[in-house]
Amino acid sequence: MESGDVEQSLLPKLSDSKKRNSLQRRKSIHHEIFSRSLEHNNQPRNGDETSHQRVIVKQVSFRKVFVVLAIYLGGGTLCFFLVGDQINGKKTNGIVDAIYFCVVTMTTVGYGDLVPNSIGAKLLACAYVFTGITLGGMLLSRAADYIVEKQEIHLVKAIFMSKKISSGELLRESVAHKLKYKIIMTGIVLWVLVVVGTLFLILVEKFEFTDAFYCVCSTITTLGYGDKSFSTTTGRVFAVIWIMSSTICLAQFFLYLAELRAERRQKSLVNRVLSRDLTFSDLEEADLDHDKVVSAAEFVVYKLKEMGKINQEDISPILDTFYKLDIDQSGNLTEADLVTS
């Protein structure tokens, strides 16, 4: 099997010259088989789109996210409602103010229009903000990423609507430029949220355009200066959803930008590794089993190490496992080795 040849090529120098010569012949014979195996594994298969969607669905359980969020906001709302008399500021409705305070605290916007003024309320706010940061980072950001990925394929379809391409080609395009489409999709959603928030503040909170846009920007960036905020019951009900959506969307946008930059740097490194000329020292280093012959598997491993995909710490445990399974120390895994083990 090809996998056996891959593992075989990583063995140290063999003391028995006949075994070493046999290994060299096997490397030559199976070089083409190994290459064809790599090509076959990289070819798209039927049902890839379905498998891709299943993997995405498994990444995030929306039910879990909503349940945890509901418990978190529900518990916080109850607590801050009960200590409402210990919170100063612009108040509207007890329940609405409590959940609004929860969201403003959780997202670290912190307008300052509602502030705790007792030791108990302050300690409760401290505990709530730390758990809120954890919740936002671990659950809500994953949920946002899931939504973006679900809508990503629709964006690709819209872009290539005029071209007659198959669903498989659409999927390959989406996968090949995943981060680019994520950034575009998140940017569109962010722009919509900015416009909606600005219009709402103008129409409902009666802000001037400049003040409305200023409040939107200070909110989604979590600056929360506090000189402009939501002060009506309707405004705070809207803010509960809008603040969570906009702050998370902006965070995801910058996260995707950072990932895109890292991805481009990685691709640049890969191109340099693959395009540079080989030297004799490269061949010597790539010859992992020191038999004066570099197999396809050894070459792949060497290049992956150069690209930073793997390192010696990744390879060593695999080799240790191989040595344990290779009972007869022949340099190959056979059914007899498996039966003996």
Secondary structure as UniProt FT lines:
FT   HELIX           2..8
FT   TURN            9..10
FT   HELIX           17..42
FT   TURN            46..47
FT   HELIX           48..59
FT   HELIX           62..82
FT   HELIX           84..86
FT   STRAND          87..89
FT   HELIX           94..106
FT   TURN            107..108
FT   STRAND          114..116
FT   HELIX           119..135
FT   HELIX           136..140
FT   HELIX           141..159
FT   TURN            160..162
FT   HELIX           167..176
FT   HELIX           178..203
FT   HELIX           209..220
FT   TURN            221..222
FT   HELIX           233..275
FT   HELIX           280..286
FT   TURN            288..289
FT   HELIX           296..306
FT   TURN            307..308
FT   HELIX           312..325
FT   TURN            327..328
FT   HELIX           335..340
//
